[in-house]
């Protein structure tokens, strides 16, 4: 008997059918390098010859490269391409909190990314990308961060949080080579600018439509892009931009998107859900199934608990919502089966939340387009997705001494 195409099941359809949890699947990166590049895209950005060295250097810095385009802007011409680097070392005073705590560079607190932005002709994209990556590498090597000018300095460039003297600033901006093989680059010119993290609002959404990589994103993602690009959620007075982007990983959760500068990933998106996320609808419990996690948290277990706290924050702290939690500097640690979050909240002060987690099930992986009833015959038959359940939450207040009540 011939098997029709209709009988083959997309991995995203399968994932919804088995109730696969999206929590804990965001991946872990120190930042994103967003590069505008004409369509069509190959299976991976590293397969584009002019970008192969860029992607390799970004990978060494644990920076994920995302190709972007708006609509079908694949015409060549001489127009400038957009480059943007969202990174945790680009910090701004607006990330300070009400209790006076500042997220100093080098601490593991996370609450989103700052932004370096540039524009270049297509042939200049690799070189400009290298210059930005070189700046990040220099900051990492010096354990420093880049931020806005303090009052009175007026350089228009920024300053180093560790070592604010003029010499330190010149060193960072010179992009001199450091150990690790990054080539020396010229200093930043006027086509590269710093953009502050203005509050907590979404600046741009990268929606995966990478059909060359996976049929789910290539169909569901493109359909959603077509629906949203003509609506009122983006552009105009919203200040938000919607881009088609390359593979974000996790196509079984298609349509999936990256929200920046927050660095959060979301799953199973549709127009209604996108609107609820962008408007920060207070019913965070209803949005939990769509939340994959924040890339600034280094373990899947951290992101699982993060999703739980997002959903339960209003119950733990009446008068707040899960968005207040996601907008607050936070860090996590793991000891045995206990994940502990420290959160610097402008509304509650510094709090500590402990969560017990346990493995709930392993779900055999599904090959996209596989035939139902033959689950164990595909190439992923020996692989499985591990899901966790949060079994307990315990909260406390951290005093200035660091002692928990």
Steps between C-alpha positions, in 0.01 A plus 500: 500500500635839404535753778370843401677817601200590711569203724844627594503703818693825550708504818321813625161328459636197680642714783161661563331162488722349771498819706876547471618767741681798349651611833876458520564487124628852426868413486769700679692785337687808614343702223365517145667630186217601266604538135276612217574279200308446174292190435529216419687369804676163507439248776745678733650851506848347511439366148500856360869545398533870600351420843671171583782663695258735675282214620804307622626801700154565643473137609828527693347793689176305558310753289223363281482632143152573364448599138210736444300658222178697477249353260674397180771763508731280298584754229868582497536871414729721707283546806651454846453181696419509870726345763416481870679336790298443814731407787509485877823702518322800353336632815315823557406702809130436431562146624549630854236411757294693750700374797820642353647170392681520168576201284878532501689352211622149568217398731266230375179702531301511180216723383550537127757646265641834396551572132775594257354588161656559159422526128718398206471407132473127442871462422585685823285287732774244588758767587254704706386184680864418584551846647200459727607150606850632568358760737307230687813284516702790639238568766492133598879482519512807722194391702343835421172631368389775268242759601377852442711802582482618859402866542773737384709257298335574168701265280186379330639149516457359848724393783633188666330408824827351625763764443322813383821683416564627150770245431263209570244649265757537222614142550151361458419711196830426326388138464860385532557129455503279807593140566261266325565572137264789427659720238579863576230739386485876449319717752125550483390770258183704485307217334508306826287634784403403850131476577386494863258247637201734530299353782355152458299512176556268206709665230491229238367151438690248290250247364651180359397436139801291404345244264838378378565379856156363591162468335310611815668840514490523122123462497355602837759774556452653158120490536519679835742757360255576221222544753698727733693711253187675383358557848538767767722310746815623325621826353335836530473625857579163657875540442525125437633324191415155369763308305515165331795314648707189452489187716447570870513129602191322626300481176272248673356808674431689176411775453776612733659843550772689686394815687770765542654663701350262757667196345191286555371228268135410446325199347182399314431862410195637322373853449292505817778362721752742351267787590464377859878475540571840349232665714629313807164354584481443877379138475851359487382153600312477169814606313732254674456223235646737241806608701822316414730699728765773502833429332692676778427208733757229443312181584176349378399446862534874563270580210246243621483671839502840330185398310339387825586827674366695203167320542488510882652841575163667561416231757836534673489880494144636474473820302775394258503285187747266339614786281634679807709189562631481141595869509703459821871409521519133600745215531465132576701216651450124521575270793373146462132529411467856631513806276543829686419835341616835634291785364559873541148637477422873507169414668603239756871560551744212476325165530604137486283220369585133527332239281514123515501341156478143382510327165140434400532310171713428197327538165652316200603753237295529184634527146316779321279342234513159663207263456280462813524154650866464408639727772798279581612445143644845427854628532420645844369173644769490770465868590251647742389834638528527877232694684510625859232582754530763771375340821542780757570872525632673810562874523700724731639852518874561478621774731789729409724269701415218265329300775167352403205546736 
